[in-house]
Amino acid sequence: MPRPGGVPAVLLATTLLLAGCAAGSAAGSVSGTAGSPDGSGLPASGQEGSGQQGSGQQGGGQQGGGHGSEEPVTGGAGADGGAGADADAGAGAASAVGPRDAPVDAEPGSGPGDDPGIDLTARSTTDPASPWVVVNKRTPLDPVDHEPDLTTVRGYLVRPDAAPDLTALLAAADADDVRLTLRSAYRGYPKQAAVYEGWVAQLGAAQADAVSARPGHSEHQTGLAVDVGGTTQPGCDFEPCFGETTEGRWVAEHAATFGFLVRYTPENSGVTGYAPEAWHLRWVGRDLAAYMADTGVTTLEEVFDVPGGGYVD
């Protein structure tokens, strides 16, 4: 599961090619159905294909087959504190195009790039409760088994602070007749461990690291990341061709408006440590997403001078 100095400028790609979670690159040569490098895709052997998500952290949702898309939470609150699927958090709480996050107390020259509109030191990049936490192959969550507070959006578990913008993003897509679907969201430590171990069993450790995140290194564990899909070409969900679909192009153009990054792109994979995933969205808040769009910096690693790339061991 590839993840996420000076701040080298990287061109924000408007058309993002999905690497199917490294399915197109590292896993493509091994398994035609390998899914997201972040671990949302599952081994073709189906070890995770239809088993239920672990109780507690996973909120009782089922793990789907094929690429391992997760079914929405369908029951009451799980031990993770998530609400039932019929209680979408954030519904009506954010307009489709609303104001950006309330500005943090910023002073001119307070952050990289000397941009006066945002103080890049205002929030932690290591606290797992921070919306700016950086999780990649070099910087795992601390503690590694962190469990966030959770609520639901369209039946999927996400953090409460990300829920209003996710609700607004989906509503805006609907208004544009773009039918985005949620395919995966929060995934706790035990579930990520099972997903990763399934890949190791099929591919070996070296290649598993190219297509799946080790437990504790996945953005899905923060509750701030979602994987989206589409209805026009459902066969492209978790595949490189998603970036070329109507839904993939819409996401590339509009995600930042709602505080999300298309986290893993072909241009930044060397920095993030992950293969491209045009479907993997990470919420950071509207102010930071706008800053990154304006400056052309596409990775959290570069914005916050955090190490990226591959695992050290």
C-alpha positions as CSV (number, residue, x, y, z in Angstrom):
1,M,0.0,0.0,0.0
2,P,2.0,2.8,-1.2
3,R,1.6,6.2,0.6
4,P,2.5,9.2,1.6
5,G,11.4,19.5,2.0
6,G,11.6,22.1,0.5
7,V,8.6,22.2,-1.6
8,P,9.3,21.2,-5.2
9,A,6.4,22.2,-7.4
10,V,4.6,19.3,-9.0
11,L,2.0,19.9,-11.8
12,L,-1.5,19.0,-10.6
13,A,-2.7,16.5,-13.1
14,T,-6.2,17.2,-14.3
15,T,-6.6,13.8,-15.9
16,L,-5.5,11.1,-13.5
17,L,-4.9,7.6,-14.7
18,L,-5.9,5.0,-12.3
19,A,-3.2,2.5,-11.7
20,G,-5.7,0.2,-10.0
21,C,-3.9,0.5,-6.8
22,A,-0.8,-0.5,-8.6
23,A,-2.8,-3.0,-10.5
24,G,-1.8,-1.4,-13.7
25,S,1.9,-1.2,-12.7
26,A,3.2,-3.6,-10.0
27,A,0.2,-5.9,-9.8
28,G,-0.9,-5.8,-13.4
29,S,1.8,-8.3,-14.4
30,V,0.8,-10.6,-11.6
31,S,-3.0,-10.4,-11.4
32,G,-5.4,-8.8,-13.8
33,T,-7.8,-8.1,-10.9
34,A,-5.4,-6.6,-8.4
35,G,-7.0,-3.6,-6.8
36,S,-5.9,-0.5,-5.1
37,P,-2.3,-0.2,-3.8
38,D,-3.8,1.1,-0.7
39,G,-5.2,-2.3,-0.1
40,S,-8.8,-1.8,-1.2
41,G,-8.3,-4.4,-3.8
42,L,-8.0,-8.0,-2.8
43,P,-6.1,-11.0,-4.0
44,A,-7.7,-12.8,-7.0
45,S,-7.7,-15.9,-4.8
46,G,-10.6,-14.4,-3.0
47,Q,-9.2,-14.8,0.5
48,E,-10.9,-11.6,1.5
49,G,-13.6,-11.9,-1.2
50,S,-16.8,-12.4,0.7
51,G,-16.0,-12.6,4.3
52,Q,-17.4,-10.0,6.7
53,Q,-15.5,-7.1,7.9
54,G,-14.1,-7.6,11.3
55,S,-16.5,-6.6,14.1
56,G,-15.7,-3.6,16.2
57,Q,-13.5,-1.3,14.1
58,Q,-15.2,-2.3,10.9
59,G,-18.7,-1.5,11.9
60,G,-20.2,-4.7,10.7
61,G,-20.1,-3.9,6.9
62,Q,-19.4,-6.8,4.6
63,Q,-16.4,-7.0,2.4
64,G,-17.5,-7.4,-1.2
65,G,-16.0,-9.8,-3.8
66,G,-14.0,-9.0,-6.9
67,H,-11.9,-6.0,-6.1
68,G,-12.8,-6.0,-2.5
69,S,-15.3,-3.1,-2.5
70,E,-16.9,-2.7,0.9
71,E,-20.6,-2.9,1.3
72,P,-22.2,-0.1,3.2
73,V,-22.8,-0.4,6.9
74,T,-26.3,-1.7,7.2
75,G,-26.9,-2.1,10.9
76,G,-26.8,0.0,13.9
77,A,-23.8,1.6,15.5
78,G,-20.8,-0.7,15.5
79,A,-18.1,-0.7,18.2
80,D,-16.3,1.9,16.2
81,G,-19.0,4.4,17.1
82,G,-20.4,4.6,13.5
83,A,-24.1,5.4,13.1
84,G,-26.6,3.4,11.0
85,A,-26.6,3.6,7.3
86,D,-29.8,5.6,7.2
87,A,-28.3,8.4,9.2
88,D,-25.9,10.0,6.7
89,A,-23.7,12.4,8.6
90,G,-23.4,15.8,7.1
91,A,-26.6,15.6,5.1
92,G,-27.7,19.2,4.7
93,A,-24.7,20.3,6.8
94,A,-22.7,21.5,3.8
95,S,-23.9,23.1,0.5
96,A,-22.6,21.7,-2.7
97,V,-20.3,24.7,-3.1
98,G,-19.8,26.2,0.3
99,P,-17.2,28.4,2.0
100,R,-13.8,27.0,2.6
101,D,-12.7,25.9,6.1
102,A,-12.6,28.8,8.5
103,P,-9.1,30.3,8.0
104,V,-6.6,29.4,10.5
105,D,-4.7,32.2,12.2
106,A,-2.2,32.8,9.5
107,E,0.5,35.5,9.1
108,P,2.3,36.4,5.9
109,G,5.2,34.1,5.3
110,S,4.1,31.6,8.0
111,G,4.4,28.5,5.8
112,P,6.2,27.0,2.8
113,G,5.8,29.2,-0.2
114,D,5.2,32.2,2.0
115,D,1.5,32.1,1.2
116,P,-0.4,34.4,3.6
117,G,-3.7,32.6,3.2
118,I,-2.8,29.5,5.2
119,D,-0.6,28.6,8.1
120,L,0.9,25.2,7.3
121,T,2.1,24.8,10.9
122,A,-1.4,25.2,12.3
123,R,-2.2,21.5,12.4
124,S,-0.2,18.4,13.2
125,T,1.0,16.1,10.5
126,T,1.7,13.3,13.0
127,D,-1.4,13.4,15.3
128,P,-3.8,10.8,13.8
129,A,-6.7,13.0,14.9
130,S,-5.4,15.9,12.7
131,P,-7.0,16.4,9.2
132,W,-3.5,16.9,7.9
133,V,-1.9,13.7,9.3
134,V,0.5,12.3,6.7
135,V,0.4,8.5,6.4
136,N,2.6,6.7,4.0
137,K,5.2,3.9,3.8
138,R,7.7,5.9,5.8
139,T,5.3,7.5,8.4
140,P,2.8,5.1,9.9
141,L,0.0,6.1,12.2
142,D,1.0,6.6,15.8
143,P,-0.3,4.6,17.5
144,V,-0.3,2.1,14.7
145,D,-3.7,0.7,15.7
146,H,-5.4,4.1,16.0
147,E,-9.2,4.0,15.8
148,P,-10.9,7.3,14.9
149,D,-14.3,8.6,15.7
150,L,-16.6,7.6,12.9
151,T,-20.0,8.4,11.3
152,T,-21.6,7.4,8.1
153,V,-22.1,8.9,4.7
154,R,-24.3,6.9,2.3
155,G,-23.6,3.9,4.6
156,Y,-19.8,4.1,4.6
157,L,-17.8,5.0,7.7
158,V,-15.8,8.2,7.7
159,R,-14.6,10.7,10.2
160,P,-17.2,13.3,11.3
161,D,-15.0,16.2,10.1
162,A,-14.8,14.8,6.6
163,A,-18.5,13.9,6.3
164,P,-20.0,17.3,5.4
165,D,-17.6,17.8,2.5
166,L,-18.0,14.2,1.3
167,T,-21.8,14.7,1.4
168,A,-21.4,17.9,-0.6
169,L,-19.1,16.3,-3.2
170,L,-21.5,13.5,-3.8
171,A,-24.4,15.9,-4.0
172,A,-22.6,18.1,-6.5
173,A,-21.8,15.1,-8.7
174,D,-25.5,14.1,-8.6
175,A,-26.4,17.7,-9.6
176,D,-24.1,17.3,-12.6
177,D,-25.7,14.0,-13.5
178,V,-22.4,12.2,-12.6
179,R,-23.3,9.1,-10.5
180,L,-20.3,8.7,-8.2
181,T,-20.5,5.7,-5.9
182,L,-18.6,5.0,-2.7
183,R,-16.7,1.7,-2.9
184,S,-14.6,1.8,0.2
185,A,-14.0,4.1,3.2
186,Y,-12.7,3.5,6.7
187,R,-10.8,0.3,7.2
188,G,-9.4,-0.5,10.6
189,Y,-6.1,-2.1,11.5
190,P,-7.3,-5.7,11.8
191,K,-9.0,-5.5,8.4
192,Q,-6.0,-3.9,6.7
193,A,-3.8,-6.6,8.2
194,A,-6.0,-9.3,6.7
195,V,-6.0,-7.6,3.3
196,Y,-2.2,-7.2,3.3
197,E,-1.6,-10.8,4.5
198,G,-3.9,-12.0,1.7
199,W,-1.7,-10.2,-0.9
200,V,1.5,-11.6,0.7
201,A,0.1,-15.1,0.4
202,Q,-0.6,-14.6,-3.2
203,L,2.3,-12.5,-4.4
204,G,5.0,-12.6,-1.8
205,A,6.0,-9.7,0.4
206,A,7.9,-7.7,-2.1
207,Q,5.1,-7.5,-4.6
208,A,2.5,-7.2,-1.9
209,D,4.1,-4.0,-0.8
210,A,3.5,-2.6,-4.3
211,V,-0.2,-3.2,-4.3
212,S,-1.3,-3.1,-0.7
213,A,-0.5,-1.1,2.4
214,R,0.9,-2.6,5.5
215,P,-1.4,-2.3,8.5
216,G,-0.9,1.1,10.1
217,H,0.3,2.6,6.9
218,S,-3.1,3.0,5.2
219,E,-4.9,6.3,4.8
220,H,-8.2,4.4,5.0
221,Q,-7.4,3.7,8.7
222,T,-7.6,7.5,9.4
223,G,-11.2,7.7,8.3
224,L,-10.3,10.5,6.0
225,A,-10.0,8.5,2.7
226,V,-12.6,7.0,0.4
227,D,-12.5,5.1,-2.8
228,V,-15.1,6.1,-5.3
229,G,-16.5,4.3,-8.3
230,G,-18.9,5.0,-11.1
231,T,-21.9,3.7,-12.9
232,T,-21.1,4.5,-16.6
233,Q,-18.3,2.0,-16.7
234,P,-18.4,-0.1,-13.5
235,G,-15.8,-2.4,-14.8
236,C,-13.3,0.4,-14.4
237,D,-13.8,0.7,-10.7
238,F,-10.4,0.1,-9.0
239,E,-8.8,-0.1,-12.5
240,P,-6.5,2.3,-14.4
241,C,-9.3,3.1,-16.8
242,F,-11.3,4.8,-14.0
243,G,-9.5,8.0,-14.6
244,E,-10.8,8.1,-18.1
245,T,-14.5,7.6,-17.2
246,T,-17.0,10.4,-16.8
247,E,-16.8,10.0,-13.0
248,G,-13.0,9.9,-12.9
249,R,-12.7,13.1,-15.0
250,W,-15.3,14.8,-12.8
251,V,-13.4,13.9,-9.6
252,A,-10.1,15.1,-11.0
253,E,-11.7,18.5,-11.8
254,H,-13.8,19.0,-8.7
255,A,-12.3,17.1,-5.8
256,A,-10.3,20.0,-4.5
257,T,-13.4,22.3,-4.3
258,F,-14.7,20.0,-1.6
259,G,-11.4,19.6,0.3
260,F,-10.3,16.3,-1.3
261,L,-7.1,15.4,-3.0
262,V,-6.7,12.7,-5.7
263,R,-3.9,11.5,-3.6
264,Y,-2.0,9.2,-5.9
265,T,-1.3,10.2,-9.5
266,P,1.2,9.0,-12.1
267,E,3.2,12.2,-11.7
268,N,3.7,11.9,-7.9
269,S,4.0,8.2,-7.3
270,G,7.7,8.5,-6.6
271,V,7.0,10.9,-3.8
272,T,3.9,9.2,-2.3
273,G,5.3,5.7,-2.6
274,Y,2.0,4.6,-4.2
275,A,1.0,3.6,-7.7
276,P,-1.7,5.9,-9.2
277,E,-5.2,5.6,-8.0
278,A,-7.6,8.0,-9.6
279,W,-10.4,6.7,-7.3
280,H,-8.6,7.3,-4.0
281,L,-9.7,10.6,-2.4
282,R,-8.1,12.0,0.8
283,W,-9.9,14.7,2.7
284,V,-7.6,17.5,4.0
285,G,-10.1,20.4,4.2
286,R,-10.9,23.1,1.7
287,D,-8.2,25.6,2.6
288,L,-5.4,23.1,2.2
289,A,-6.8,21.6,-0.9
290,A,-7.2,25.1,-2.5
291,Y,-3.6,26.0,-1.5
292,M,-2.3,22.9,-3.1
293,A,-4.3,23.5,-6.3
294,D,-3.2,27.1,-6.5
295,T,0.5,26.2,-6.0
296,G,0.5,23.1,-8.1
297,V,1.9,21.0,-5.3
298,T,0.2,17.6,-5.4
299,T,1.6,15.7,-2.4
300,L,1.3,16.2,1.4
301,E,4.9,15.0,1.6
302,E,6.1,18.0,-0.3
303,V,3.8,20.5,1.3
304,F,4.9,19.5,4.8
305,D,8.4,18.3,4.1
306,V,7.6,14.8,5.2
307,P,9.6,11.7,4.0
308,G,7.9,9.7,1.3
309,G,8.8,6.9,-1.1
310,G,9.1,3.2,-0.2
311,Y,9.4,1.4,3.1
312,V,12.8,1.6,4.8
313,D,13.0,-2.1,5.5
